[in-house]
Amino acid sequence: MKIRDFGVEIWMNRYENHCELNLAETCVESLTVEELLDMAGKKEAILAELLPMKLTYGAIEGSERLRKLIAGLYEKQAMENVVVTHGAIGANALVHETLVEPGDRVISVLPTYQQHYSIPESFGADVQILKLTAEHGFLPDLEELRRLATPGTKLICLNNPNNPTGSLMDRDFLLQVVEIARAAGAWILCDEVYRGTDQEGDGMTASIADLYEKGISTGSMSKTYSLAGLRLGWIVGPQTLLHAVSIHRDYNTISVGMLDDHFAAIALENRDKILARSHAITRTNLAILAAWVESEPLISWVKPKSGTTALLKYDLPMTSEAFCTKLLEATGVMLTPGSAMDMEGHLRIGYTNGEEVLHEGLKRISAFLRQEQASQAA
């Protein structure tokens, strides 16, 4: 099986450990173990929980404790509708591996996480790209989706909230997508790793798993819950689908780590505190970024409604990779080039690290923009 290079992951792996200010990061600023245990009131008691733990494989599909907590993030789901995976990246890969066969029609939005078009493409699927545009607020054009979703379409791949644009499909919009999918007989896979970061209300938008009988939600502890180091994700969907997924999962996962499962359960038992922290960071920092964009004549965007990233359009005659490489070398600031997401002419910025990092990073980007503008005019 041949597959394209994974643009974003190659870029991150190349540079993220060699930058001074990482504005390519996509997680809400990561928690320390101490911070998590302080939130849970377990700092003194944690050893009593861990020391008797026998480090076996543990529950194959995830502990009942954790699966019940994950089901509680949804409106209509039970423990039996949840299987735990090695991150959302593992969840997405398993769904594609389970459902997609050569010749199947798969529709994926773009931009999105590259898994959702490169994996089915590698399986020999008929991959149709639904391009998201600034003119539509980076939301899918429903008429175009209806045209692409011919009878027998196997899978429609969405990302909500969207990475990298921060666009958000609300319940009413998702229900229109469901109508289109149902008419075609298609499954919907919605990568919901940023669910919980909406800029308004409780931050939690509707999930496709609650809206559609063939809806599949993937999620993780990485982005909203600030615990990427656990490498723990999940699939939520119909039991028949999860049974088929589990057959594939037996070949590449067996189980997630018992310690990862345990700490994820602690986090979700205290999710209100974690979400309050995440909302404070995402909402404060997006306001900072918005003020900066408004002051920068060379930068434009569609302001995100959710998520932890924004897609910036820049007005300079250079490729996005050249921009990001030169910026990193000159200032120590790391962004992600749009070319890594098949969105040339754009930059992805992650704005949910520490406030000081964001302020200083934006200041250095401004200086870089002025310098490049001057050199272009010379």
N, C-alpha and C positions, 0 to 999 in steps of 0.2 A: 504494500500500500504506500503510495506516494502522497505527501501532504505538503502544503505551502509552509514556509517559515512563519512562525507566529510572531508577527511584527512587534507588537507591544512587549511581549515577554522577552524577546531578544534585546530590545532597547533597554528595558529595565535591568536585565541581568548584566548588561554591558556597563551601565553607568551609575546605578543607584547607590552602589557602595563607594563611589568615587566622586561624589558631589558634596558641596557644603550645605546647600539649601535645597531640599527635595520637594519641589512643587509638581512632581510627577506622581506622588503618592496618592492612592485612591481610597485609603481607609480613613475613617474618622480616627484622629490621633490615638495610637494604640495604648491600651491600658497596661500597666505593670501588674504582675501577680499581686503585689502588695495592695495596689489600688482596688483590684477586684475583690480581694478578701476583706478589705476595709468596708467596701460597699455591702458585702454579704454578712459582715459581723463574724467572720470565721478566721480572723488572723491568728488567734490563739488556739482555735480548735482544729485547724486543718490537718495537723499531723495525726490527730486521733482518727481522722477519716482515712488518711492515706496509708499509714503504716500497716494496718491489717490487710490492705488490699493485695490480693494475689494477682500478679501481673500475667494473667492468661490472655487469651484472645478476647474474652468478654462476650457480651451479647452480640451476635453476628449482625443483626439489623440495626443495632443501637439499643441502649438500655431502655426499658419501659419508662423509667423516670424521664429520660431526655426526650423520647419520642412523644410522650404526653405533653411535655412543655412546648415542643415544636408545634404540635397540633393546636395548642392554645393560642398560637399566633394567627390562626385562621378562624373564619366564622363557622365553617361547616365540617371541619376535619376531625378525625379521630386518630388515635395512635396507629391503627391499622393502615392508615393512609400515608404513613411516614416511613421512609427508610433513610438511615444516616449514611453519609458518604465522605470521601476524602475531599473536603472542600466543595464549593460550588463547581469548580472546574471538573472534579470527578463526577458530580451529579449531571452536569450538562453532557459530558462525554458518554456516560452510561445511557442517557435517554436517546441520544443520536445512535449509538451502537445498537440499541434495542429496536428502534423503530425504522431506521432508514436502510433501504436496500437499493441496489443499482437500478436506475431508471425512475425512482420515486421523485415526484415533484416536491421540492422543499422551497418554501419562501422565507427569506430572511431579510430583515431590515438592515440598512447600512447608513450610518455607522452603528456598530454594536461590537460586542466581544467576538473576536474572530472565530472562535469555536463554532459559532452558529451558522457560518457558511463554509468554512474551510473543511470541517470534519465531514459534513454530508457530501461536499464536492469530492473528497478523497474516496468516499464509498461509491462514487459513480452516480450520484443523484443528479437529477435535473434541477439545479439550484437557480432560483429566480430572485434577483435582488430588488427590493423595494427601497429606493433611495429616499432618505429623509432630508428635507431641505429647510433652510431658514425661513423661506416663504410660508411654509406650513407649520412653523414653530417646531420643526424637527419631530412632528407627529406623522404617522403613516397617512398617506393619501388613501382614503377608504375606497374611492372609485378605482384607483390603480390596484389596490389589494383585491377588490372584487374581480377585476379583469384577470389577475394572475392566478387566483384561486379557482382553477378549473375543477370540474368534478373528478374525484379521485385523488386530489392533492393529499399527500401524506402528512405534512407537517408545516405549520407556520411558526416561525421563531421570532419572538419579541424580547425586548429588554426593557423592563419598567420598574423603577425609573431608569432612563436611558443612560448608558455609558457610551460616549463621553459628553453628551449634550445637556444632561440634566432635565430633558423634557419628561413630561408625566402624562400618561393616559389615565384619566379618571374612570370611575365606575361606568358612567354612561358611554364613554368612548369605547371601553373594553367590551361592553355589551354589543356594540355595533360590530366589533371585530368578531365576537362570538357568533353572531348571526351569519357572517360571511363564512366562517370556518364550518359551521354546522351545515350550511347549504352544500359545501364541497365535501363534507365527510372528513375534514382534516382534524388532526390533533393540534393543539396550541401548546408550545413550550414557551413559558415566560420566565426568563432569567430575572429573578427579583432580589438579587443580592443587596440592592440599595433600598429595599422596602423598609420604611420606618424613618426616612430622612426628609419627608416632605417639608416644605418651608412653612406650611400652615397647618393648623389643627393639631391632632395627635401625631401627625407625621406618618400615619399608616394608611396607604392607599389600598384599594381593593385588590385581592389576589385572583388570578385567573382560575386557580383551583376551586375557588368558591363560586365561580360564575358559570362554569362550563363543565359538562359531564366528561369531556375529553380534554380538560385543562390540566396542565402539569406545571407546578411551581418549583423552581429551584432557589435555594437560599443558602446562607452561610453565616458563620459567626464573625466573618472577616471585616466587613465594611461598616455597617451600622453599629455592630456590637464591639468593634475595636479590638478583636481578638484573632487576627489573622494567623498568629503563631500556633493556634490550636489546629489549624488545617482541618476544620470540621464543617461540613455542609449537609444538605438534605434534599431529597426529592419528596414532594407531596403530590399525590394524584390518586386515581382510581386503583383499587386493590389489584385488579387484573393486570394493569400496567406495571405495578410494583412487583408482582410475581415474575413477570417477564424480565424486568430490570434485574431482579435478584439472581436470575440464572446467569446473566452476564457478570454481575457483580462478584459472584463466587470465584470468577477467574482472575480478578485483578485487585480485590480489596480484602476479602474475608471479613474483617471488622476494622473499625477505627480504633485508635489507641484508647485504652481504658482511662488514662489520665485526661486525655482530650475530652472524652465523653463526660467525665466527672466535672471538669471545670466548665464545660459548656452548660451543663445542667445548673451549676451554681450561678452562672451568669444569667440564664433565662429565668431562674427563680427570683432574680433581682433586676429584671429587665427594665422596670420603671425607672430605676436610678440610672442605669446605663443609657436609656433613651433620653432622659432629661439632660444628661451630660452631652450626648450626641447632638441634641437639638440646640443646646446653647452654643456649641462649637460651629455647627453648620450654618445656623442663622446669623450669628455674629460675623463669621468670616465671609459669608456670601455678601453681606452688606459692605464689608471692607473692599471686597473684590469689585462689587458693582460701582462703588465710588471711584475706584481706580480706572475701570473701563471707561466711565463717563469722562474722565480727565485725559484719556489717551486718544489722540486723533488717528493714530495708526492701527487702533484695535477696535473691532466691533464684535457683537455677539447676539445671541438670543439668550436672555437671562434664564438660568435654570430655575425650575420649580421644585426640584428635588435632587437627591444624589449628593455626591461629593466632588464632582468634576464639572468643568465648563469647557466648551469648545470655542476658542477664540480665533477670529479671522484677522489676519495681519496684512497690512498694505506695504509690503516691501518686495522688491524683485529678487527673491531668493527662495530656494526650496525650504520646506519645513525642517528637513533633516539638517541642512546647512545652518538654518537659523538656530536650531536647538544645540547643535554641536558648538557653534561659535559662541553662543550665549554661555554655555557651560564652561568653555575654556576661558572666556573673558571675565565671568562673574561668579562662577561656582554654583549658579542656579540651574536646576534641572527641570525641564518641561518634557512633554512627549510630543514628537512630531506627528502631524496629521497623517503623513505618509505611512506611518506604522499602523494606521487604522483605515487605510484606503481613503483618506480625506485630505489630500494635498491642499496646501494653501491655508491650513489651519494648525492650531496648536491645542493640545489638551493640557489644562492646568488642574491640579488637585489643590483644593483650597482649605482642607480641613485638618492640616497640621496645626502646630501651635501658632497662636496669633502673632507672636513676635517673628516667627519664621516667615509668615505670609507678608507682614509689613515690610520686612527687610528684603525679601525676594522681589516683591513688586517694585520697590524702590530701585533695585539693581536692574530689573528689566526695563524700567523707564529710562535709566541712564543709557542702557544698551540701545534702545530704540532711537534716542536722540543721536547717539554716535553713528548708528547705521544710516539714519536719515541724512546726516551731514555728509558722510562719506559718499553716499549715492548722489548727492547734489554737487559734490566737488568735481 
